[in-house]
Amino acid sequence: MKISEIRVETFRYTSDKGKDIQGHGHPAEPHEAQQAMLTIVSDEGVCGYSFREDITMAMGLVRPLLLGEDPFYRERIWQNLYQRQREGSALTDRVLDAIDQALWDLAGRALDQPVYRLLGAFRDKVPAYGSTMCGDDLDGGLNTPQAYGDFALQLVARGYKAIKLHTWSTPMPGAPDPKRDIAACAAVREAVGPDIVLMLDPFHYYTRQEALYLGRELEKLDYYWMEEPMDEASVSSYIWLTEQLDLQICGPETAKGGLKTRAEWIVRNAADISRVGTGDVGGITPMMKIVHLAEAFGVQCESHGSSIGNLHALCAMGIAGQFHERGLLHPFTDYETPPPWLNALPDPMDDEGFVPAPQGPGLGLDINFDYIRDNLVSG
Protein backbone atom coordinates (compact mmCIF):
# COMPACT_ATOMS: atom_id res chain seq x y z
CA MET A 1 0.00 0.00 0.00
CA LYS A 2 1.28 3.48 -0.92
CA ILE A 3 0.09 7.02 -0.32
CA SER A 4 -1.21 8.22 -3.67
CA GLU A 5 -2.90 11.54 -2.84
CA ILE A 6 -3.12 14.16 -0.10
CA ARG A 7 -6.03 16.59 -0.08
CA VAL A 8 -6.95 19.54 2.09
CA GLU A 9 -10.52 20.78 1.79
CA THR A 10 -11.39 24.00 3.58
CA PHE A 11 -15.04 24.63 4.36
CA ARG A 12 -17.24 27.20 6.06
CA TYR A 13 -19.35 26.84 9.16
CA THR A 14 -21.06 29.09 11.69
CA SER A 15 -19.27 29.37 15.02
CA ASP A 16 -20.39 30.82 18.35
CA LYS A 17 -16.86 30.76 19.80
CA GLY A 18 -13.92 33.11 19.47
CA LYS A 19 -10.45 33.66 20.92
CA ASP A 20 -8.91 36.59 22.74
CA ILE A 21 -5.44 37.93 22.04
CA GLN A 22 -3.94 35.27 24.33
CA GLY A 23 -5.63 32.46 22.39
CA HIS A 24 -8.16 31.62 25.11
CA GLY A 25 -11.60 30.52 23.95
CA HIS A 26 -14.73 32.53 24.79
CA PRO A 27 -18.34 32.70 23.60
CA ALA A 28 -18.89 34.98 20.61
CA GLU A 29 -21.71 36.20 18.42
CA PRO A 30 -22.41 33.71 15.59
CA HIS A 31 -19.97 34.30 12.76
CA GLU A 32 -18.53 32.53 9.76
CA ALA A 33 -15.45 30.44 10.48
CA GLN A 34 -13.41 27.93 8.55
CA GLN A 35 -12.23 24.38 9.19
CA ALA A 36 -10.14 22.05 7.04
CA MET A 37 -10.28 18.31 6.46
CA LEU A 38 -7.06 16.50 5.63
CA THR A 39 -7.49 13.34 3.54
CA ILE A 40 -4.65 10.89 2.97
CA VAL A 41 -5.52 8.49 0.13
CA SER A 42 -3.86 5.13 -0.51
CA ASP A 43 -3.49 3.42 -3.87
CA GLU A 44 -5.84 0.72 -2.56
CA GLY A 45 -8.64 3.25 -2.06
CA VAL A 46 -8.46 3.40 1.75
CA CYS A 47 -8.49 6.93 3.16
CA GLY A 48 -7.61 8.49 6.48
CA TYR A 49 -9.08 11.76 7.74
CA SER A 50 -8.34 14.42 10.31
CA PHE A 51 -9.44 18.00 10.97
CA ARG A 52 -7.29 21.02 11.67
CA GLU A 53 -7.90 24.63 10.69
CA ASP A 54 -4.25 25.62 10.19
CA ILE A 55 -2.71 22.98 7.91
CA THR A 56 -3.12 24.37 4.39
CA MET A 57 0.10 26.39 4.25
CA ALA A 58 2.24 23.35 5.11
CA MET A 59 0.97 21.06 2.39
CA GLY A 60 3.59 22.18 -0.13
CA LEU A 61 6.22 20.75 2.23
CA VAL A 62 4.22 17.69 3.22
CA ARG A 63 3.17 16.24 -0.14
CA PRO A 64 6.68 15.46 -1.48
CA LEU A 65 7.57 13.81 1.84
CA LEU A 66 4.48 11.56 1.96
CA LEU A 67 3.58 10.65 -1.61
CA GLY A 68 4.70 7.11 -2.38
CA GLU A 69 5.28 6.21 1.27
CA ASP A 70 3.66 3.18 2.87
CA PRO A 71 1.02 4.73 5.19
CA PHE A 72 1.67 2.00 7.77
CA TYR A 73 5.21 3.33 8.25
CA ARG A 74 3.89 5.96 10.64
CA GLU A 75 7.08 6.04 12.73
CA ARG A 76 9.31 6.66 9.73
CA ILE A 77 6.98 9.34 8.39
CA TRP A 78 6.74 11.05 11.78
CA GLN A 79 10.51 11.03 12.31
CA ASN A 80 11.05 12.44 8.82
CA LEU A 81 8.63 15.31 9.49
CA TYR A 82 9.89 15.90 13.03
CA GLN A 83 13.49 16.31 11.89
CA ARG A 84 12.40 18.99 9.42
CA GLN A 85 11.01 21.16 12.21
CA ARG A 86 14.53 22.17 13.22
CA GLU A 87 14.69 25.33 11.12
CA GLY A 88 11.30 26.65 12.23
CA SER A 89 9.38 25.56 9.15
CA ALA A 90 5.62 25.47 8.67
CA LEU A 91 5.69 21.88 9.99
CA THR A 92 4.32 22.81 13.39
CA ASP A 93 3.32 20.23 15.98
CA ARG A 94 -0.31 20.86 15.06
CA VAL A 95 0.44 20.06 11.41
CA LEU A 96 2.30 16.88 12.39
CA ASP A 97 -0.66 16.00 14.60
CA ALA A 98 -3.12 16.27 11.70
CA ILE A 99 -0.93 14.08 9.48
CA ASP A 100 -0.27 11.49 12.16
CA GLN A 101 -3.94 11.23 13.16
CA ALA A 102 -4.97 10.81 9.52
CA LEU A 103 -2.41 8.00 9.14
CA TRP A 104 -3.73 6.24 12.25
CA ASP A 105 -7.26 6.71 10.92
CA LEU A 106 -6.24 5.16 7.60
CA ALA A 107 -4.66 2.17 9.35
CA GLY A 108 -7.75 1.58 11.45
CA ARG A 109 -10.04 1.83 8.46
CA ALA A 110 -7.83 -0.57 6.49
CA LEU A 111 -7.91 -3.11 9.34
CA ASP A 112 -11.51 -2.36 10.43
CA GLN A 113 -10.36 -1.63 13.99
CA PRO A 114 -10.56 1.46 16.22
CA VAL A 115 -7.22 3.16 16.83
CA TYR A 116 -7.20 2.53 20.58
CA ARG A 117 -7.21 -1.22 19.90
CA LEU A 118 -4.30 -0.85 17.49
CA LEU A 119 -2.43 1.01 20.24
CA GLY A 120 -3.10 -1.78 22.72
CA ALA A 121 -6.49 -1.32 24.38
CA PHE A 122 -6.70 -1.08 28.15
CA ARG A 123 -10.28 0.06 28.74
CA ASP A 124 -13.48 0.81 26.86
CA LYS A 125 -14.55 3.96 28.71
CA VAL A 126 -12.87 6.73 30.69
CA PRO A 127 -14.08 9.29 33.23
CA ALA A 128 -14.28 12.86 31.97
CA TYR A 129 -13.84 16.17 33.66
CA GLY A 130 -15.71 19.29 32.65
CA SER A 131 -13.15 21.86 31.54
CA THR A 132 -14.50 25.42 31.66
CA MET A 133 -13.64 28.30 29.41
CA CYS A 134 -11.63 31.12 30.95
CA GLY A 135 -13.30 33.72 33.10
CA ASP A 136 -14.95 36.64 31.33
CA ASP A 137 -16.92 39.82 31.97
CA LEU A 138 -20.23 38.62 30.49
CA ASP A 139 -23.44 38.87 32.49
CA GLY A 140 -24.59 35.30 33.05
CA GLY A 141 -21.21 33.98 31.95
CA LEU A 142 -18.16 33.24 34.10
CA ASN A 143 -17.76 36.77 35.40
CA THR A 144 -17.77 36.23 39.17
CA PRO A 145 -16.76 33.55 41.67
CA GLN A 146 -20.46 32.87 42.29
CA ALA A 147 -21.00 32.37 38.54
CA TYR A 148 -18.35 29.65 38.62
CA GLY A 149 -20.12 27.99 41.54
CA ASP A 150 -23.48 28.12 39.79
CA PHE A 151 -22.04 26.68 36.58
CA ALA A 152 -20.27 23.92 38.51
CA LEU A 153 -23.66 22.80 39.84
CA GLN A 154 -24.92 22.54 36.25
CA LEU A 155 -21.92 20.39 35.35
CA VAL A 156 -22.49 18.08 38.30
CA ALA A 157 -26.15 17.76 37.30
CA ARG A 158 -24.97 16.76 33.80
CA GLY A 159 -22.97 13.90 35.32
CA TYR A 160 -19.44 15.21 35.75
CA LYS A 161 -17.59 13.85 38.77
CA ALA A 162 -14.63 16.16 38.14
CA ILE A 163 -14.30 19.80 37.03
CA LYS A 164 -11.37 21.96 35.99
CA LEU A 165 -11.54 25.73 36.21
CA HIS A 166 -9.82 28.07 33.78
CA THR A 167 -9.92 31.38 35.60
CA TRP A 168 -9.40 34.96 34.43
CA SER A 169 -6.44 35.81 32.22
CA THR A 170 -5.39 38.88 30.31
CA PRO A 171 -6.94 40.75 28.55
CA MET A 172 -9.93 40.41 30.91
CA PRO A 173 -10.38 43.46 33.18
CA GLY A 174 -8.76 42.94 36.58
CA ALA A 175 -6.80 39.88 35.49
CA PRO A 176 -4.59 38.30 36.60
CA ASP A 177 -5.56 38.22 40.26
CA PRO A 178 -4.66 35.14 42.36
CA LYS A 179 -7.07 36.10 45.15
CA ARG A 180 -9.96 36.32 42.69
CA ASP A 181 -8.92 32.94 41.27
CA ILE A 182 -9.06 31.41 44.75
CA ALA A 183 -12.43 33.02 45.39
CA ALA A 184 -13.77 31.21 42.31
CA CYS A 185 -12.15 27.95 43.42
CA ALA A 186 -13.69 28.32 46.89
CA ALA A 187 -17.12 29.08 45.43
CA VAL A 188 -16.99 25.92 43.33
CA ARG A 189 -15.89 23.76 46.25
CA GLU A 190 -18.68 25.16 48.41
CA ALA A 191 -21.22 24.58 45.64
CA VAL A 192 -20.32 20.98 44.73
CA GLY A 193 -19.25 19.65 48.13
CA PRO A 194 -16.30 17.42 49.06
CA ASP A 195 -16.79 14.50 46.67
CA ILE A 196 -16.23 16.20 43.29
CA VAL A 197 -12.65 16.21 42.01
CA LEU A 198 -11.49 19.77 41.28
CA MET A 199 -8.52 21.19 39.39
CA LEU A 200 -7.28 24.67 38.44
CA ASP A 201 -5.63 26.02 35.28
CA PRO A 202 -4.96 29.73 36.01
CA PHE A 203 -3.08 32.60 34.37
CA HIS A 204 0.19 31.19 33.05
CA TYR A 205 2.64 33.91 34.06
CA TYR A 206 2.25 34.30 37.81
CA THR A 207 5.38 34.80 39.89
CA ARG A 208 6.75 32.08 42.13
CA GLN A 209 5.18 33.63 45.20
CA GLU A 210 1.79 34.05 43.52
CA ALA A 211 1.88 30.43 42.33
CA LEU A 212 2.83 29.28 45.83
CA TYR A 213 -0.08 31.26 47.28
CA LEU A 214 -2.45 29.61 44.81
CA GLY A 215 -1.12 26.15 45.62
CA ARG A 216 -1.39 26.55 49.38
CA GLU A 217 -4.94 27.87 49.15
CA LEU A 218 -5.91 25.02 46.81
CA GLU A 219 -4.55 22.53 49.34
CA LYS A 220 -6.99 23.95 51.90
CA LEU A 221 -9.81 23.45 49.38
CA ASP A 222 -8.73 19.85 48.61
CA TYR A 223 -8.02 20.45 44.92
CA TYR A 224 -6.46 17.60 42.95
CA TRP A 225 -3.96 19.44 40.75
CA MET A 226 -2.90 22.81 39.34
CA GLU A 227 -1.58 23.43 35.80
CA GLU A 228 0.83 25.98 34.38
CA PRO A 229 0.66 28.82 36.93
CA MET A 230 4.08 30.10 35.77
CA ASP A 231 6.09 30.39 32.55
CA GLU A 232 7.09 26.81 31.69
CA ALA A 233 10.39 27.99 30.23
CA SER A 234 11.61 28.25 33.84
CA VAL A 235 11.94 24.59 34.80
CA SER A 236 13.72 25.56 38.03
CA SER A 237 10.60 27.49 39.12
CA TYR A 238 8.52 24.33 38.77
CA ILE A 239 11.07 22.24 40.64
CA TRP A 240 10.92 24.85 43.42
CA LEU A 241 7.10 24.90 43.43
CA THR A 242 6.62 21.12 43.58
CA GLU A 243 9.04 20.98 46.51
CA GLN A 244 6.89 23.47 48.45
CA LEU A 245 3.48 21.87 47.89
CA ASP A 246 1.55 18.69 48.61
CA LEU A 247 -0.86 19.77 45.86
CA GLN A 248 0.03 17.99 42.63
CA ILE A 249 1.46 20.12 39.82
CA CYS A 250 0.59 18.97 36.29
CA GLY A 251 2.87 19.81 33.39
CA PRO A 252 4.38 20.74 31.07
CA GLU A 253 1.64 21.77 28.68
CA THR A 254 2.83 24.38 26.21
CA ALA A 255 6.61 24.10 26.68
CA LYS A 256 8.43 23.36 23.45
CA GLY A 257 10.38 20.16 22.96
CA GLY A 258 7.76 17.42 23.08
CA LEU A 259 9.09 14.07 24.27
CA LYS A 260 12.48 15.39 25.31
CA THR A 261 11.07 18.25 27.38
CA ARG A 262 8.76 15.90 29.23
CA ALA A 263 11.65 13.54 29.88
CA GLU A 264 13.57 16.43 31.47
CA TRP A 265 10.59 17.43 33.61
CA ILE A 266 10.16 13.85 34.83
CA VAL A 267 13.78 13.21 35.76
CA ARG A 268 14.12 16.65 37.37
CA ASN A 269 10.87 16.34 39.37
CA ALA A 270 9.50 19.55 37.88
CA ALA A 271 5.90 18.24 38.05
CA ASP A 272 4.03 15.50 39.84
CA ILE A 273 1.84 14.65 36.83
CA SER A 274 3.11 14.73 33.26
CA ARG A 275 0.91 16.39 30.65
CA VAL A 276 0.57 15.67 26.92
CA GLY A 277 -1.87 16.13 24.09
CA THR A 278 -1.54 15.17 20.45
CA GLY A 279 -1.57 18.79 19.34
CA ASP A 280 1.19 19.67 21.82
CA VAL A 281 3.72 17.14 20.55
CA GLY A 282 2.79 16.25 16.97
CA GLY A 283 0.35 13.36 17.05
CA ILE A 284 -0.67 10.07 18.59
CA THR A 285 2.71 8.49 17.73
CA PRO A 286 4.79 10.81 19.96
CA MET A 287 2.06 11.00 22.58
CA MET A 288 2.30 7.27 23.18
CA LYS A 289 6.09 7.56 23.52
CA ILE A 290 5.52 10.04 26.35
CA VAL A 291 2.86 7.85 27.95
CA HIS A 292 5.26 4.92 28.09
CA LEU A 293 8.07 7.16 29.32
CA ALA A 294 5.88 8.32 32.20
CA GLU A 295 4.82 4.76 32.94
CA ALA A 296 8.47 3.65 33.12
CA PHE A 297 9.12 6.29 35.78
CA GLY A 298 5.88 5.57 37.67
CA VAL A 299 4.55 9.03 36.86
CA GLN A 300 0.88 9.76 36.16
CA CYS A 301 0.29 11.22 32.68
CA GLU A 302 -2.86 13.18 31.87
CA SER A 303 -4.06 14.09 28.38
CA HIS A 304 -4.49 17.72 27.36
CA GLY A 305 -7.55 18.69 25.35
CA SER A 306 -10.61 16.97 23.99
CA SER A 307 -9.26 15.80 20.62
CA ILE A 308 -10.30 12.39 19.32
CA GLY A 309 -6.64 11.34 19.20
CA ASN A 310 -6.26 12.06 22.90
CA LEU A 311 -9.30 9.92 23.66
CA HIS A 312 -7.89 6.94 21.76
CA ALA A 313 -4.52 7.32 23.48
CA LEU A 314 -6.18 7.59 26.88
CA CYS A 315 -8.09 4.35 26.30
CA ALA A 316 -4.75 2.64 25.64
CA MET A 317 -2.78 4.31 28.43
CA GLY A 318 -3.20 1.77 31.18
CA ILE A 319 -2.60 3.06 34.67
CA ALA A 320 -0.73 6.18 33.51
CA GLY A 321 -3.75 8.38 32.73
CA GLN A 322 -7.10 8.96 34.38
CA PHE A 323 -9.31 11.68 32.85
CA HIS A 324 -10.55 12.81 29.44
CA GLU A 325 -10.67 16.62 29.27
CA ARG A 326 -14.12 17.52 27.93
CA GLY A 327 -14.74 21.04 26.80
CA LEU A 328 -14.22 23.89 26.77
CA LEU A 329 -17.53 24.50 28.56
CA HIS A 330 -19.47 27.70 29.24
CA PRO A 331 -23.05 28.66 30.19
CA PHE A 332 -23.53 30.23 26.74
CA THR A 333 -22.26 27.33 24.59
CA ASP A 334 -23.62 23.88 23.82
CA TYR A 335 -20.97 21.17 23.89
CA GLU A 336 -23.55 18.40 23.44
CA THR A 337 -24.28 19.25 19.79
CA PRO A 338 -21.71 17.95 17.28
CA PRO A 339 -20.06 20.39 14.90
CA PRO A 340 -21.80 20.47 11.52
CA TRP A 341 -19.03 18.47 9.78
CA LEU A 342 -19.72 15.51 12.10
CA ASN A 343 -22.92 13.52 12.43
CA ALA A 344 -22.24 12.57 16.05
CA LEU A 345 -20.18 13.80 18.97
CA PRO A 346 -16.70 12.27 19.06
CA ASP A 347 -16.80 12.13 22.88
CA PRO A 348 -20.38 11.63 24.09
CA MET A 349 -20.66 11.35 27.87
CA ASP A 350 -23.16 9.26 29.83
CA ASP A 351 -25.00 10.38 32.96
CA GLU A 352 -22.31 8.87 35.18
CA GLY A 353 -19.55 10.99 33.69
CA PHE A 354 -17.92 8.38 31.43
CA VAL A 355 -16.92 8.75 27.77
CA PRO A 356 -16.85 5.51 25.75
CA ALA A 357 -13.94 4.54 23.55
CA PRO A 358 -14.86 5.18 19.89
CA GLN A 359 -15.82 1.87 18.30
CA GLY A 360 -15.86 2.79 14.62
CA PRO A 361 -12.86 1.94 12.44
CA GLY A 362 -9.90 4.29 12.66
CA LEU A 363 -10.55 7.36 14.76
CA GLY A 364 -14.25 6.54 14.66
CA LEU A 365 -15.37 9.97 13.42
CA ASP A 366 -18.81 9.99 11.79
CA ILE A 367 -18.02 12.57 9.10
CA ASN A 368 -20.74 14.54 7.31
CA PHE A 369 -19.13 14.55 3.87
CA ASP A 370 -22.20 16.16 2.29
CA TYR A 371 -21.93 19.17 4.58
CA ILE A 372 -18.24 19.58 3.79
CA ARG A 373 -18.84 19.30 0.04
CA ASP A 374 -21.69 21.81 0.15
CA ASN A 375 -19.67 24.40 2.09
CA LEU A 376 -16.27 24.26 0.43
CA VAL A 377 -14.26 27.46 0.20
CA SER A 378 -13.31 28.01 -3.42
CA GLY A 379 -9.70 28.75 -4.32
matplotlib code that plots the C-alpha trace (Angstrom):
import matplotlib.pyplot as plt

x = [0.0, 1.3, 0.1, -1.2, -2.9, -3.1, -6.0, -7.0, -10.5, -11.4, -15.0, -17.2, -19.3, -21.1, -19.3, -20.4, -16.9, -13.9, -10.4, -8.9, -5.4, -3.9, -5.6, -8.2, -11.6, -14.7, -18.3, -18.9, -21.7, -22.4, -20.0, -18.5, -15.5, -13.4, -12.2, -10.1, -10.3, -7.1, -7.5, -4.7, -5.5, -3.9, -3.5, -5.8, -8.6, -8.5, -8.5, -7.6, -9.1, -8.3, -9.4, -7.3, -7.9, -4.2, -2.7, -3.1, 0.1, 2.2, 1.0, 3.6, 6.2, 4.2, 3.2, 6.7, 7.6, 4.5, 3.6, 4.7, 5.3, 3.7, 1.0, 1.7, 5.2, 3.9, 7.1, 9.3, 7.0, 6.7, 10.5, 11.0, 8.6, 9.9, 13.5, 12.4, 11.0, 14.5, 14.7, 11.3, 9.4, 5.6, 5.7, 4.3, 3.3, -0.3, 0.4, 2.3, -0.7, -3.1, -0.9, -0.3, -3.9, -5.0, -2.4, -3.7, -7.3, -6.2, -4.7, -7.7, -10.0, -7.8, -7.9, -11.5, -10.4, -10.6, -7.2, -7.2, -7.2, -4.3, -2.4, -3.1, -6.5, -6.7, -10.3, -13.5, -14.5, -12.9, -14.1, -14.3, -13.8, -15.7, -13.2, -14.5, -13.6, -11.6, -13.3, -14.9, -16.9, -20.2, -23.4, -24.6, -21.2, -18.2, -17.8, -17.8, -16.8, -20.5, -21.0, -18.3, -20.1, -23.5, -22.0, -20.3, -23.7, -24.9, -21.9, -22.5, -26.2, -25.0, -23.0, -19.4, -17.6, -14.6, -14.3, -11.4, -11.5, -9.8, -9.9, -9.4, -6.4, -5.4, -6.9, -9.9, -10.4, -8.8, -6.8, -4.6, -5.6, -4.7, -7.1, -10.0, -8.9, -9.1, -12.4, -13.8, -12.2, -13.7, -17.1, -17.0, -15.9, -18.7, -21.2, -20.3, -19.3, -16.3, -16.8, -16.2, -12.6, -11.5, -8.5, -7.3, -5.6, -5.0, -3.1, 0.2, 2.6, 2.3, 5.4, 6.7, 5.2, 1.8, 1.9, 2.8, -0.1, -2.5, -1.1, -1.4, -4.9, -5.9, -4.5, -7.0, -9.8, -8.7, -8.0, -6.5, -4.0, -2.9, -1.6, 0.8, 0.7, 4.1, 6.1, 7.1, 10.4, 11.6, 11.9, 13.7, 10.6, 8.5, 11.1, 10.9, 7.1, 6.6, 9.0, 6.9, 3.5, 1.6, -0.9, 0.0, 1.5, 0.6, 2.9, 4.4, 1.6, 2.8, 6.6, 8.4, 10.4, 7.8, 9.1, 12.5, 11.1, 8.8, 11.6, 13.6, 10.6, 10.2, 13.8, 14.1, 10.9, 9.5, 5.9, 4.0, 1.8, 3.1, 0.9, 0.6, -1.9, -1.5, -1.6, 1.2, 3.7, 2.8, 0.4, -0.7, 2.7, 4.8, 2.1, 2.3, 6.1, 5.5, 2.9, 5.3, 8.1, 5.9, 4.8, 8.5, 9.1, 5.9, 4.5, 0.9, 0.3, -2.9, -4.1, -4.5, -7.5, -10.6, -9.3, -10.3, -6.6, -6.3, -9.3, -7.9, -4.5, -6.2, -8.1, -4.7, -2.8, -3.2, -2.6, -0.7, -3.8, -7.1, -9.3, -10.6, -10.7, -14.1, -14.7, -14.2, -17.5, -19.5, -23.0, -23.5, -22.3, -23.6, -21.0, -23.6, -24.3, -21.7, -20.1, -21.8, -19.0, -19.7, -22.9, -22.2, -20.2, -16.7, -16.8, -20.4, -20.7, -23.2, -25.0, -22.3, -19.6, -17.9, -16.9, -16.9, -13.9, -14.9, -15.8, -15.9, -12.9, -9.9, -10.5, -14.3, -15.4, -18.8, -18.0, -20.7, -19.1, -22.2, -21.9, -18.2, -18.8, -21.7, -19.7, -16.3, -14.3, -13.3, -9.7]
y = [0.0, 3.5, 7.0, 8.2, 11.5, 14.2, 16.6, 19.5, 20.8, 24.0, 24.6, 27.2, 26.8, 29.1, 29.4, 30.8, 30.8, 33.1, 33.7, 36.6, 37.9, 35.3, 32.5, 31.6, 30.5, 32.5, 32.7, 35.0, 36.2, 33.7, 34.3, 32.5, 30.4, 27.9, 24.4, 22.1, 18.3, 16.5, 13.3, 10.9, 8.5, 5.1, 3.4, 0.7, 3.3, 3.4, 6.9, 8.5, 11.8, 14.4, 18.0, 21.0, 24.6, 25.6, 23.0, 24.4, 26.4, 23.4, 21.1, 22.2, 20.7, 17.7, 16.2, 15.5, 13.8, 11.6, 10.7, 7.1, 6.2, 3.2, 4.7, 2.0, 3.3, 6.0, 6.0, 6.7, 9.3, 11.1, 11.0, 12.4, 15.3, 15.9, 16.3, 19.0, 21.2, 22.2, 25.3, 26.7, 25.6, 25.5, 21.9, 22.8, 20.2, 20.9, 20.1, 16.9, 16.0, 16.3, 14.1, 11.5, 11.2, 10.8, 8.0, 6.2, 6.7, 5.2, 2.2, 1.6, 1.8, -0.6, -3.1, -2.4, -1.6, 1.5, 3.2, 2.5, -1.2, -0.9, 1.0, -1.8, -1.3, -1.1, 0.1, 0.8, 4.0, 6.7, 9.3, 12.9, 16.2, 19.3, 21.9, 25.4, 28.3, 31.1, 33.7, 36.6, 39.8, 38.6, 38.9, 35.3, 34.0, 33.2, 36.8, 36.2, 33.5, 32.9, 32.4, 29.6, 28.0, 28.1, 26.7, 23.9, 22.8, 22.5, 20.4, 18.1, 17.8, 16.8, 13.9, 15.2, 13.9, 16.2, 19.8, 22.0, 25.7, 28.1, 31.4, 35.0, 35.8, 38.9, 40.8, 40.4, 43.5, 42.9, 39.9, 38.3, 38.2, 35.1, 36.1, 36.3, 32.9, 31.4, 33.0, 31.2, 27.9, 28.3, 29.1, 25.9, 23.8, 25.2, 24.6, 21.0, 19.6, 17.4, 14.5, 16.2, 16.2, 19.8, 21.2, 24.7, 26.0, 29.7, 32.6, 31.2, 33.9, 34.3, 34.8, 32.1, 33.6, 34.0, 30.4, 29.3, 31.3, 29.6, 26.2, 26.6, 27.9, 25.0, 22.5, 23.9, 23.4, 19.9, 20.4, 17.6, 19.4, 22.8, 23.4, 26.0, 28.8, 30.1, 30.4, 26.8, 28.0, 28.2, 24.6, 25.6, 27.5, 24.3, 22.2, 24.8, 24.9, 21.1, 21.0, 23.5, 21.9, 18.7, 19.8, 18.0, 20.1, 19.0, 19.8, 20.7, 21.8, 24.4, 24.1, 23.4, 20.2, 17.4, 14.1, 15.4, 18.3, 15.9, 13.5, 16.4, 17.4, 13.9, 13.2, 16.7, 16.3, 19.5, 18.2, 15.5, 14.6, 14.7, 16.4, 15.7, 16.1, 15.2, 18.8, 19.7, 17.1, 16.3, 13.4, 10.1, 8.5, 10.8, 11.0, 7.3, 7.6, 10.0, 7.9, 4.9, 7.2, 8.3, 4.8, 3.7, 6.3, 5.6, 9.0, 9.8, 11.2, 13.2, 14.1, 17.7, 18.7, 17.0, 15.8, 12.4, 11.3, 12.1, 9.9, 6.9, 7.3, 7.6, 4.3, 2.6, 4.3, 1.8, 3.1, 6.2, 8.4, 9.0, 11.7, 12.8, 16.6, 17.5, 21.0, 23.9, 24.5, 27.7, 28.7, 30.2, 27.3, 23.9, 21.2, 18.4, 19.3, 18.0, 20.4, 20.5, 18.5, 15.5, 13.5, 12.6, 13.8, 12.3, 12.1, 11.6, 11.4, 9.3, 10.4, 8.9, 11.0, 8.4, 8.8, 5.5, 4.5, 5.2, 1.9, 2.8, 1.9, 4.3, 7.4, 6.5, 10.0, 10.0, 12.6, 14.5, 14.5, 16.2, 19.2, 19.6, 19.3, 21.8, 24.4, 24.3, 27.5, 28.0, 28.8]
z = [0.0, -0.9, -0.3, -3.7, -2.8, -0.1, -0.1, 2.1, 1.8, 3.6, 4.4, 6.1, 9.2, 11.7, 15.0, 18.4, 19.8, 19.5, 20.9, 22.7, 22.0, 24.3, 22.4, 25.1, 23.9, 24.8, 23.6, 20.6, 18.4, 15.6, 12.8, 9.8, 10.5, 8.5, 9.2, 7.0, 6.5, 5.6, 3.5, 3.0, 0.1, -0.5, -3.9, -2.6, -2.1, 1.7, 3.2, 6.5, 7.7, 10.3, 11.0, 11.7, 10.7, 10.2, 7.9, 4.4, 4.3, 5.1, 2.4, -0.1, 2.2, 3.2, -0.1, -1.5, 1.8, 2.0, -1.6, -2.4, 1.3, 2.9, 5.2, 7.8, 8.2, 10.6, 12.7, 9.7, 8.4, 11.8, 12.3, 8.8, 9.5, 13.0, 11.9, 9.4, 12.2, 13.2, 11.1, 12.2, 9.2, 8.7, 10.0, 13.4, 16.0, 15.1, 11.4, 12.4, 14.6, 11.7, 9.5, 12.2, 13.2, 9.5, 9.1, 12.2, 10.9, 7.6, 9.3, 11.5, 8.5, 6.5, 9.3, 10.4, 14.0, 16.2, 16.8, 20.6, 19.9, 17.5, 20.2, 22.7, 24.4, 28.2, 28.7, 26.9, 28.7, 30.7, 33.2, 32.0, 33.7, 32.6, 31.5, 31.7, 29.4, 30.9, 33.1, 31.3, 32.0, 30.5, 32.5, 33.0, 31.9, 34.1, 35.4, 39.2, 41.7, 42.3, 38.5, 38.6, 41.5, 39.8, 36.6, 38.5, 39.8, 36.2, 35.4, 38.3, 37.3, 33.8, 35.3, 35.8, 38.8, 38.1, 37.0, 36.0, 36.2, 33.8, 35.6, 34.4, 32.2, 30.3, 28.5, 30.9, 33.2, 36.6, 35.5, 36.6, 40.3, 42.4, 45.2, 42.7, 41.3, 44.7, 45.4, 42.3, 43.4, 46.9, 45.4, 43.3, 46.3, 48.4, 45.6, 44.7, 48.1, 49.1, 46.7, 43.3, 42.0, 41.3, 39.4, 38.4, 35.3, 36.0, 34.4, 33.1, 34.1, 37.8, 39.9, 42.1, 45.2, 43.5, 42.3, 45.8, 47.3, 44.8, 45.6, 49.4, 49.2, 46.8, 49.3, 51.9, 49.4, 48.6, 44.9, 42.9, 40.7, 39.3, 35.8, 34.4, 36.9, 35.8, 32.6, 31.7, 30.2, 33.8, 34.8, 38.0, 39.1, 38.8, 40.6, 43.4, 43.4, 43.6, 46.5, 48.4, 47.9, 48.6, 45.9, 42.6, 39.8, 36.3, 33.4, 31.1, 28.7, 26.2, 26.7, 23.4, 23.0, 23.1, 24.3, 25.3, 27.4, 29.2, 29.9, 31.5, 33.6, 34.8, 35.8, 37.4, 39.4, 37.9, 38.1, 39.8, 36.8, 33.3, 30.6, 26.9, 24.1, 20.4, 19.3, 21.8, 20.6, 17.0, 17.0, 18.6, 17.7, 20.0, 22.6, 23.2, 23.5, 26.3, 28.0, 28.1, 29.3, 32.2, 32.9, 33.1, 35.8, 37.7, 36.9, 36.2, 32.7, 31.9, 28.4, 27.4, 25.4, 24.0, 20.6, 19.3, 19.2, 22.9, 23.7, 21.8, 23.5, 26.9, 26.3, 25.6, 28.4, 31.2, 34.7, 33.5, 32.7, 34.4, 32.8, 29.4, 29.3, 27.9, 26.8, 26.8, 28.6, 29.2, 30.2, 26.7, 24.6, 23.8, 23.9, 23.4, 19.8, 17.3, 14.9, 11.5, 9.8, 12.1, 12.4, 16.0, 19.0, 19.1, 22.9, 24.1, 27.9, 29.8, 33.0, 35.2, 33.7, 31.4, 27.8, 25.7, 23.6, 19.9, 18.3, 14.6, 12.4, 12.7, 14.8, 14.7, 13.4, 11.8, 9.1, 7.3, 3.9, 2.3, 4.6, 3.8, 0.0, 0.2, 2.1, 0.4, 0.2, -3.4, -4.3]

ax = plt.figure().add_subplot(projection="3d")
ax.plot(x, y, z, "-o")
ax.set_aspect("equal")
plt.show()
